[in-house]
Amino acid sequence: MAAGLTVYNDNNKIQIDGAYKNLYLSRKIELTGAGSSSGTFADGEVLAAVGGTTSQTVDAICINTPKGWTCVVNSFKSGMCVFVFGTKVTAAAHGVGLQVFDENENIVYDSNNKHPVVMAFGNSDGTPAYAATKPAVSVCVNRHIDYTADQISIQIQQFYEQYQVWHDTEYGWVEKQKLQAVDHPAEYGNYWTAGYYQQQYHAGSYQYNWQTGQYEYTSGYWENVWVPGSYEYGIVKEAYTTYEYVTVREWGVVSYGHYELESGWITYWVTYRTVYYMWREDNFKLLGGSIKTQQVGNGISGQSNPEMIHKQPFVAGEGESSVYYSNYKYTSVAVDARSWLLFDVNGL
């Protein structure tokens, strides 16, 4: 038979035997005001809670990690303490009470050790089953939520840009080149005629030969005779027709309607968005006898470069109503393992 003492209640349930374990008060740290404090667990210590007044509102949180605790007091009340609990039993050197040992002669119970009464526990908002005389609340690590928040900035800015400008059709007197027939009349004047040779015929004739005293016949012949040139008045150049481009002036289109690319400074309403990468932590507190979620921290872990999300030409009094806004965007829940324990530390 194992060593020790076995105690049963009226429902025949074992309350104390050699395998008995419980939470015992290891130490009590008195708080002096609002703020944050922390500590590490000593050997055998496993849990810490904050409270210890008769108020059913403990506006403070004691956050537990495997190695220690952090206490954040938002609203201080006189008598508030951090209660550190462990499973290690300290045997009283002497006095009145009951001690129980296991089979290895290790003490597992000493009635002189003070322990809290567990009133309720859970992992969400809720109402404790019992109202503790002097409540103390213990919770695990915070729920850590990462999210983004958009900051919108509206500015009036100038940008040097290329842009198209429409020019309407213009009308007026226009000089045009047209191909037309042009008549040139004959030209008159004095001109020199060139000399030329002309054949002339000399007819035959009878001539008296004084030697013979007879009339003799001589045959006719042709002869080239030079006719000299001379000045004459008449047509120097014949009439003729040519086709030429001539300039005419007409009423018509000076410039057709068209777009033209120009450059210059343009004023705009410009909306920028900066994304802030933020975080929030919350946990549980006791409020009016009920466990409620409370935010325990928030901050910024980074931000993006400003991004232009809207631009429109500037008109005084306009532009603000067209701005794009966005809501918070939750991106991840890094830790969501919250749970709470409500103790009654009356008498500790």
C-alpha positions in Angstrom: 0.0 0.0 0.0 1.3 3.5 -0.9 2.3 5.7 1.9 0.2 8.7 2.8 -3.2 9.6 3.8 -6.4 9.3 1.7 -9.3 11.7 2.4 -12.7 11.3 0.8 -15.6 13.7 0.7 -19.2 12.9 1.1 -19.5 12.0 -2.6 -16.8 9.4 -2.1 -14.4 11.5 -4.2 -10.7 11.4 -3.3 -9.6 14.9 -2.0 -6.2 14.2 -0.7 -3.8 11.3 -1.4 -0.2 10.7 -2.3 -0.7 12.1 -5.8 -2.3 15.3 -4.6 -1.3 18.6 -6.2 -2.6 22.1 -5.8 -1.6 25.8 -6.2 0.0 27.4 -3.2 0.9 31.0 -2.5 4.6 31.3 -3.2 4.9 35.0 -2.6 2.8 38.2 -2.6 4.1 41.4 -4.1 2.3 44.6 -2.9 1.6 47.1 -5.6 1.9 50.8 -5.0 0.2 52.4 -8.0 -0.8 52.2 -11.6 1.7 51.1 -14.2 3.6 48.1 -15.4 5.8 45.6 -13.5 7.1 42.1 -14.3 9.0 39.2 -12.8 10.3 35.8 -13.5 9.1 32.5 -11.9 11.3 30.8 -9.3 11.6 27.1 -9.1 8.1 25.5 -8.7 6.2 28.8 -9.5 3.8 28.5 -12.4 1.2 31.3 -12.3 0.6 34.8 -11.1 -2.6 36.8 -10.6 -3.5 40.4 -9.7 -6.2 41.6 -7.3 -6.7 41.2 -3.6 -9.3 43.9 -2.8 -12.9 43.5 -2.1 -13.9 45.2 -5.3 -15.5 43.2 -8.1 -13.7 45.4 -10.6 -10.0 44.7 -11.1 -8.8 47.1 -13.8 -5.5 45.3 -14.2 -4.1 42.4 -16.1 -1.5 39.8 -15.0 -0.2 38.1 -18.1 1.6 34.8 -17.7 4.2 33.2 -19.9 6.2 30.0 -19.4 9.0 32.0 -17.7 7.4 34.8 -15.9 4.6 37.4 -15.6 3.8 41.0 -16.5 1.3 43.0 -14.6 -0.4 46.2 -16.1 -2.4 48.2 -13.6 -4.7 50.7 -15.3 -6.7 51.8 -12.2 -5.0 51.3 -8.8 -6.9 50.4 -5.6 -5.2 50.2 -2.2 -4.4 46.6 -1.3 -3.8 45.4 -4.8 -1.0 42.7 -5.0 0.5 40.3 -7.4 0.0 36.8 -6.1 2.6 34.3 -7.4 1.5 30.6 -7.1 3.4 27.4 -7.3 2.9 23.7 -6.9 5.9 23.3 -4.5 4.8 22.4 -0.9 6.8 23.9 1.9 6.7 21.8 5.0 6.2 23.7 8.2 8.9 23.2 10.8 6.4 22.8 13.6 2.9 23.8 14.6 -0.6 22.5 14.3 -1.9 20.9 11.1 -1.8 18.0 8.7 0.9 16.9 6.4 0.7 14.2 3.7 3.7 12.5 2.0 4.0 10.3 -1.1 5.7 6.9 -1.3 9.1 8.6 -1.8 8.6 10.7 1.4 8.1 13.9 -0.5 5.5 16.2 1.1 2.5 16.8 -1.2 0.2 18.5 1.3 0.6 20.7 4.4 -2.4 22.3 5.8 -0.3 25.3 6.8 0.4 26.2 3.1 -2.1 28.8 1.8 -3.7 28.2 -1.5 -6.3 30.2 -3.5 -9.8 29.1 -4.3 -10.5 28.7 -8.0 -13.9 30.4 -8.6 -14.2 30.2 -12.4 -12.2 29.8 -15.7 -12.7 30.3 -19.4 -11.2 31.5 -22.7 -13.8 34.2 -23.7 -15.8 36.9 -22.1 -18.1 35.5 -19.4 -19.6 35.9 -16.0 -17.8 34.0 -13.2 -19.9 31.4 -11.5 -19.3 32.8 -8.0 -18.5 36.2 -6.6 -15.1 36.0 -4.9 -14.6 37.9 -1.6 -11.2 39.1 -2.7 -10.9 38.3 -6.5 -7.7 38.0 -8.4 -7.4 37.4 -12.1 -4.8 35.5 -14.0 -4.5 35.3 -17.8 -2.2 33.7 -20.3 -0.4 35.5 -23.1 -2.0 38.4 -25.0 -4.0 38.0 -28.2 -1.8 39.7 -30.8 -3.5 41.0 -33.9 -1.6 42.5 -36.9 -3.6 44.8 -39.2 -3.1 47.7 -41.5 -4.4 51.2 -41.3 -4.6 53.6 -44.3 -3.8 57.2 -43.8 -5.2 59.5 -46.5 -3.5 62.8 -47.4 -5.0 65.3 -49.8 -2.7 67.8 -51.4 -2.7 70.5 -54.2 0.3 69.8 -56.4 1.7 70.9 -59.8 3.0 68.5 -62.4 5.0 69.3 -65.5 3.2 67.2 -68.2 2.5 66.9 -71.8 -1.1 67.3 -72.8 -3.3 67.6 -75.9 -5.0 70.9 -76.7 -7.9 71.2 -79.2 -7.7 74.0 -81.8 -10.9 75.0 -83.6 -11.1 75.4 -87.4 -10.0 78.9 -88.5 -11.3 80.7 -91.6 -9.8 83.6 -93.6 -8.2 84.7 -96.9 -5.9 82.0 -98.2 -3.4 82.3 -101.1 -3.4 79.2 -103.3 -1.4 78.0 -106.3 -3.5 77.0 -109.3 -2.6 75.5 -112.7 -4.1 77.7 -115.5 -3.8 78.2 -119.3 -1.9 81.4 -120.2 -2.2 82.8 -123.8 0.8 84.6 -125.2 0.0 86.9 -128.3 2.2 87.2 -131.3 5.1 89.7 -131.1 5.9 92.2 -133.9 9.0 94.1 -134.8 11.8 94.6 -137.3 13.9 91.6 -138.1 16.8 90.9 -140.5 16.3 88.6 -143.4 19.2 86.6 -144.4 20.8 86.8 -147.8 20.4 83.9 -150.3 21.3 82.7 -153.7 18.6 82.7 -156.4 18.9 81.0 -159.8 18.2 83.3 -162.8 17.9 82.1 -166.4 19.5 84.0 -169.2 17.7 83.4 -172.5 19.7 82.7 -175.7 20.2 85.6 -178.3 21.7 86.4 -181.7 24.9 88.5 -181.8 26.7 90.0 -184.9 30.2 88.7 -185.4 32.1 91.5 -187.1 34.8 89.2 -188.1 32.6 86.9 -190.0 30.0 89.5 -190.8 27.3 87.0 -189.7 24.7 86.9 -187.0 25.4 84.0 -184.7 23.1 82.5 -182.0 24.3 82.1 -178.3 22.4 79.4 -176.1 20.5 80.4 -172.8 21.9 79.4 -169.4 21.2 79.4 -165.6 23.1 81.4 -163.1 23.1 81.6 -159.2 22.6 85.2 -158.3 23.2 86.4 -154.6 20.3 88.2 -153.1 21.5 90.3 -150.1 19.6 90.3 -146.7 17.5 93.3 -145.5 15.4 94.6 -142.5 11.7 93.9 -142.6 8.8 94.6 -140.1 6.5 91.7 -139.1 5.9 88.8 -136.7 8.9 88.3 -134.5 7.3 85.5 -132.3 4.2 83.5 -133.1 1.3 83.5 -130.6 1.2 80.4 -128.2 -0.4 79.0 -125.1 1.3 77.6 -121.9 0.0 76.0 -118.6 1.4 77.7 -115.5 0.8 77.8 -111.6 -0.5 81.1 -110.6 -1.2 82.6 -107.1 -4.9 83.3 -106.4 -6.5 84.6 -103.1 -9.6 82.9 -101.9 -11.8 82.8 -98.6 -11.5 79.4 -97.0 -10.0 77.3 -94.2 -6.8 78.7 -92.8 -6.4 75.9 -90.2 -8.5 72.8 -89.7 -9.6 71.7 -86.2 -6.9 69.5 -84.6 -5.2 68.4 -81.4 -1.8 69.6 -80.6 0.7 68.2 -78.0 1.9 70.8 -75.6 3.8 70.9 -72.3 3.4 72.9 -69.1 2.6 72.9 -65.4 -0.9 71.6 -64.4 -2.4 71.9 -60.9 -4.1 68.8 -59.5 -5.9 67.6 -56.4 -3.7 64.7 -55.4 -4.6 62.0 -52.9 -1.9 59.9 -51.3 -2.4 56.8 -49.2 0.2 55.6 -46.6 -0.3 52.1 -45.2 0.7 51.7 -41.6 1.4 48.2 -40.4 0.0 48.1 -36.9 -0.6 45.7 -34.1 -3.0 45.4 -31.2 -3.0 43.3 -28.1 -5.9 42.5 -25.8 -6.7 40.3 -22.9 -9.2 39.8 -20.0 -10.0 41.9 -16.9 -12.6 41.6 -14.1 -15.3 44.3 -14.5 -18.3 44.4 -12.2 -17.9 40.7 -11.5 -17.7 39.8 -15.2 -14.7 38.9 -17.3 -14.4 41.4 -20.1 -11.9 41.8 -23.0 -9.6 44.8 -22.6 -7.0 46.2 -25.0 -3.6 46.2 -23.4 -1.3 47.5 -26.1 -1.1 48.8 -29.6 1.6 50.2 -31.8 3.1 50.7 -35.3 5.6 48.2 -36.7 6.2 50.0 -40.1 4.7 51.9 -42.9 4.7 51.9 -46.7 5.8 54.7 -49.0 3.0 57.1 -50.0 1.1 55.8 -53.0 -0.9 58.1 -55.3 -4.5 56.7 -55.5 -6.4 59.7 -57.0 -5.6 62.7 -59.1 -7.9 65.2 -60.8 -7.4 68.8 -62.2 -7.6 71.4 -59.5 -10.8 73.5 -59.2 -11.1 75.6 -56.1 -13.7 74.0 -53.8 -13.7 70.7 -55.6 -11.8 67.5 -55.3 -12.2 66.6 -51.6 -15.4 64.7 -52.1 -13.8 62.3 -54.6 -11.1 60.9 -52.3 -10.8 57.2 -51.8 -10.8 56.0 -48.2 -10.2 52.5 -46.9 -10.9 50.7 -43.6 -8.6 48.8 -41.4 -7.6 45.5 -42.9 -6.9 42.7 -40.4 -4.1 40.5 -41.8 -3.3 37.9 -39.2 -3.7 36.8 -35.6 -0.3 35.9 -34.3 -1.4 34.6 -30.9 -4.9 33.8 -29.9 -4.6 31.4 -26.9 -6.1 33.6 -24.2 -7.6 32.1 -21.1 -8.4 33.3 -17.6 -8.7 32.0 -14.1 -10.6 33.8 -11.3 -9.3 33.2 -7.8 -10.6 34.1 -4.4 -7.4 35.1 -2.5 -9.2 35.9 0.8 -6.9 35.1 3.7 -3.7 35.0 1.6 
